[in-house]
Amino acid sequence: MGTLDLLAGIIGSDGHLSKQQPAVYVINKNKRFLENTVKPLLEEFTNKQVKLKFRTDGFGKGNYWIQVYSPWLWKILIKNTEYHRGRNQQ
């Protein structure tokens, strides 16, 4: 399994692809997992600094989340997986 496969699996279970823009979201309660696994993978594939945020209200309240804008990654995930935009992939 490659790192893109790993990232796709994480997004499939803990994230989604935006409907409105080419953005990828991952949300999880485990801050360490996001910092040590998800953040480095997203930075590797997007060449962008990714920030971890904490949700204090709304959907995902009490969870950490990462959002990254990447047309390239967004298109690859849609093209090479059965992901649909705008919802969790379960």
ABEGO torsion letter per residue (X at the ends): XBAAAAAAAAAAAABBBBAABBBBBBBBABAAAAAAAAAAAAAAAAGBBBBBBBBABEBGBGBBBBBBBBAAAAAAAAAABABBBGBBAX
